[in-house]
Amino acid sequence: MKKILFLLVFVLLTSCAEQLVEGPEGLIPSEKMVDILNDMAILNAAKTTNSIVLKKNGIETMKFIFEKHGIDSTQFVLSDRYYASKPVEYESIYSKVAQRLEVEEKRLKDYKKTTDSLQQVVRDSIK
């Protein structure tokens, strides 16, 4: 009975370690995926708020990101699918992206606050 239980536990543990998706050729390293997804989030936000500016300057967001990072769409899709098959690693990647975006948001808010304060000082000195 103990042998059967041991065998059952062994089979269960080894089946849980089975890799669902093989790592594709040219897998994008996780840190580079963080960079890419961060840029995608920023450009998608820009696209929803200032799409006219992007169009006026001839910027295609996905093409821009792929060229900037030296990858192609297939490599990105296959790498994204690979990381999605590893939920813990995928969640870690998206957590890092969220942290970067929060830091950047705070930096921009602080900059805006400083700029607004300086403009107020200038206005007050003119009066």
N, C-alpha and C positions, 0 to 999 in steps of 0.2 A: 504494500500500500504506500509506504514512504517513497519507494522508487517511482511509482506512478505519479505521485504528487510532485516529486522533484522534477521529473520529466515534463510534467504539465507546466510547472512554473518556469522551467528553462525555455520551453517552446514559446510561452507567453512573452517572456522577456526578450528573446531574440526576434520575435515577430514585431515587437514594438520598436525595435531599433532599425527595422527595414526602411531603407530610403525610398521614398515614393517617386522622386524625380531625380534623375542623375544630373550631376553638375554639368552644364553645357560647356562646350569648347568656347574659350574666351569669356569665361564667367567674370563678371564685373565684381571686384572686391567689395566687401560690405561698406567700407569707409567711402569708397567712390560712389556707391549707391546712395549713401547719405547725402553727398554733395549734389548728385544729380536730382534726387527727390526734393532737396531744399531749393534748388534752382527752379524746378518745375512748379513748386508751390508759389514761389515769388512771381514767376512769370504768368502763371494762371491767374493770380490775384491782379496783376497788372493788366492782363487781358480783359478781365471783367470790369475793371474801373476805367481803363484808358485804352480801349481797343483801337480807337482812332489814331492815337499816337503810334502804336505799333504798326498799324497798316500804313500810315504816312511814311514811316521809316523803313518799310519793307521787311519787317521782322516777323518771321514765322517761328513761333516759340519752340516747337519741338525740333525743327531743323537747327535752330540756334543752339539748343541744349546739346544735341547729339554732336554737332561740330565742336562746340566748346570742350566737351569731354572726350572727344576722339572715339566715339562709339557709333553704332548704327542702330536702327530701330529693332532689328531682329535680335541683336545682342542684348539690348535692354529688355525686350519682352521675355526672352529665354532666361535671363538672369533674374528678372522679377518673379517669374513663375517658379524658379528654383527656390528663391528665398521664401516665397509664399508657402511652399511645401514644408518649410521649417518654421512653424509659428513663433517659437521663442526668439529665433534670430531675426525674423521679419518684424516682430514687435519691437525688438531692440533697435533696429534700423529706424523705424518710424518714431520711436521715442527720442532718438538723437536728433532727428529732423525737427520734431516739435520743440525740443530744447533750444536748438539754434534759432528757430523762428521767434521764440519768446525773447531770447537775448537781443535779437535784431529789433524786435518791436520796442523793447525797453530803450534801446540805444536811440531809435528814431524819435520816440516820445521825449526823451531827455533833450535831444537836439532841437526839437520843435519848441520845447519849453524855453530853452536858452535863446533861441532865435526870437521868439515872441517877446521875451523880456528885453532883449536888446532893441527891438523895434519900439517898444514902449518907452525906453529911455531916450531914444532919438526923438520920438514924438514929444515927450515932455520937455526936452531941451529946446525944441523949436518954439514951443509956446512961451 
